């Protein structure tokens, strides 16, 4: 009996040690940080053009004049790209998370875990933030996933920082504003920047069409690029939150069948 008890105790200690080791490895993996990518301080002395930063509708034929220099622009965002290695790693993770046979199936990441693996290094964020503050911008926040910096300022500050002019554009009777040229950003940070967003008021419009003689239009239930609002179907909710939705219909107070509510 003593021998059996000793063996059982040994196995228990071994199992506990294995669990502890795995937990430590997981904690270490979650705590890992990405390597810095920005090698020098951001400076206006060396600037680079940010490709595709001119809106296609910001055309001279629609120009309606300059935006006043003291106009307040809130919620401007610098969005950072991922390295090729990060992108490959992310796509592999997404695939594994959707594969029922994978140990990573539905093992979602917190924003902090995502940041440690796919975000920008803290040192890089600090350099970009420092440059923005030097231009007079107020930093609103840094994304929890460390993929963006949100800031605010005036039209004058935007024009000076990004070497452009902010103009009004009138199209079909509606007035918008946007930069009149491609933006310029410090060459030191250019390889890491995907876009500078929310510097224009051009927004996607619904392409809903008439569906009957009463000219009733389709309801605009979709994921909105402009606002970021996401609309879920029941199956989407079940997958995103890893829950089971009942297939049994509910009865309304009138006795008719209704779909399950989510």
N, C-alpha and C positions, 0 to 999 in steps of 0.2 A: 504494500500500500504506500509506504514511504517513497519507494522508487517511482511508482506511478504519479504520486503527488509532485515529486521533484520534476519529473518530465513535463507534467502539465504546467507547472510554474515556469519552467524554462521556455516552453512554447509560448506561454502568455507574455513573458517578458520580451521574447523575440518579436512577437506580433506587435506589441506596444512600441518597441523600438522602430519597427518598420513603418508604422503609422506616423510616428514622430518624425522620422527621416523624410517621409513623403511630404508631411506638412511643412517641414522646414524648407524642402526643395521648392514647394509651391509658393511659400512666402517669399523665398529668394527670387523666384521667377517673376512674381508680381511686383517686387520692389526694384527690379532691374531698370536702368535708365538707358535711353538711347544716346548714341554718340553725338557730340556737337557737330554741326554742319557749316556754321558761319565762321570763317577763319579770321576775319578782321572786323573792326568796328564799322558800323554803317555811317556813311558820310555823303554829304551833298556834293563833294568834290568829284566823285566818280558815280555817274548815274547810268542806268540801263533802261531801255524801253520794256514795258510789260506788255507782251503780245496779247492781242484780242481784248484789250481793255477799253476800246472805243466802241460804244454801242452802235449797231448798224443804222439806227434811225437818227443818230446825231449828225445830220447832214446840213450843209450850208443852205440848201433850198428851204429848209424848215426853220432856220435860225430866227429867233425872236429877241435877240439881245443878250447882254451879260446879266448874270445873276448878281445882285448886290453883294459887295464884299463882306458885309457884316451878317449875312444870312447864316443862321445856325444849322449845322448838319450833324444830326445825332445818329448813333448806331452804325457808323462806318466800320467795316470789318476787313482786316487783312487775313486772308485764308491761306494756310500753308499747304504745300503738297507733301506727299510721302516719298521716301526713297524707293527705288525699284525693288530693293530687298524687302522693305516694309510692305509694299503693295502685294508682292508675291506671298508673303507670310499672311497678310490679311485675307487674301482670297482663299488660301489653304485653310485658314481657320474657319471662315464662313462655310466652306464646303464640308468641313468636319462637323461643324455645329448642326448641319442639316442632314447628316448621315447617321441613321439609327444604329449602325454597327460600330460607330466611332466612340471611343471613351470621352470625346469632347462634345458628344451630341447634347445640344441644349445647355451647354455649359457657358452661359453668357458672361461677358466681362462687365465690370463696373467701369464708369468713366475713368477712374484713376488707373485701373489695370490697363485699359485701352491706351491711356496716355503714356504709361511706362513702356509700352511696346510699339505703339504706332504714332505717337505724338512727336512734338519738337522737344529738344533738350532745353532744360531750364536756362542754360547759358545763352542759347540762341534767342529764346523769348526775351530775355533781359536786354540783349543788344537791340532787338527791334523795338521794344518798349522804350528804351532810352532814346533812340532816334525819334520816335513819335513825340515824346515829351519835349525834345529839343526843338521840334517844329511848332510847339505850343499846344499840341493836342492834349485832351484829358483822357486818360485811360479809364474806360468803363469796367472792363473785366477781361480776363483771359479764360478761354474755354476750358472746361474741366478735362476735356480730352487732349488739351494742349495742341489744338489744331488751328486756333484762330485767336486774334486779339481784337477786341471791340473798343472803339474810341470815338470821340466827338470833337468838333471844332467849328471854325467858321469857313466860309467860302474862300476868304483870303488865305487862310492857313492851308487849305487843300490845294489851292492853285500854286502856292509857293513850294509846298512840300513835294507835290507830284508833277510840277512843271507843266501845267495845263491851264485852261480857262474853263470856267463853268458858265454854260449858256442855257438860255431857255430855247425850247423847240416847240413849235405849234403845229400839230398834225390833226387834221379833221376836226378842227375847232377846239382841241384839247391841248393845254399847255403842259409841257414836261420840262425837266432840267436834267442836264448830264454834262460830263466833261466833253470838250470839243475836240480833244486829241487823245491818242493813246497816252496812258500814264507813264511817268518815269519813276523809278525807285532806285535806291542805292544799289550799286553793282554788287556789293558785298552780300546782300540778302536776296538778290534777284533769283538765284537758282532754287530758293526755298519757297518762293511766293507763287501761289496758284492764281489768286485774284484779289482785287480790292473791291469789295461789294458795298452796295447801298449808297453809291454816289450818283444815282439817277433815279428818276421816278417812272421810268418805263416799266410796265407790269404786264404779264401775260393776260390775255383776255379769253373768255370762254368761246369755243367754236360750236356751241350747242345749236342744233338746227330744229326747225319746226317738225313736229311729229304727228300733227293732225290738223284738221281744217280750222280748229279754234285757235291755231297758232300757239298751242301750248309748247313750252320749251323744256328740254331735258333739265333735270335737277343737276346742279353742279356739285356732285359728290365725288371728289377726287383729291389726291394729294396736291396741295398748292405749293408751287415753287417759291412764290413771293413771300408767303407767310410762314411756310414750314409746317402748317397744320396737316396732319395725316388722318385720313378717314379709313376705318377698318371695316371689313366684312367679318361676319362671325368666325369664319375659318382663320382669318388673319389674327384675330384676338386669341384664339385657341393656341396658335403656333407661337405668337410673340410672348404670351404669358404662361405657356406650358400648362394650360388648364383644359379640362374636358367640358364640352358643352352638351347638354342633354338633347337627345334627338326626339324626345317626347314633346308634342305640342301642348301648350297650355290652353285652358278654357277661359274665354273672356266671361264677364259677368252676364253676357247675353247668351252664353252657351255655345258660341261659335268657336272653331279652332283658330288659334293664333300661333304664330311662330314663337320660339323661345326668345325671351328678352335677354339682351346682353348688356 
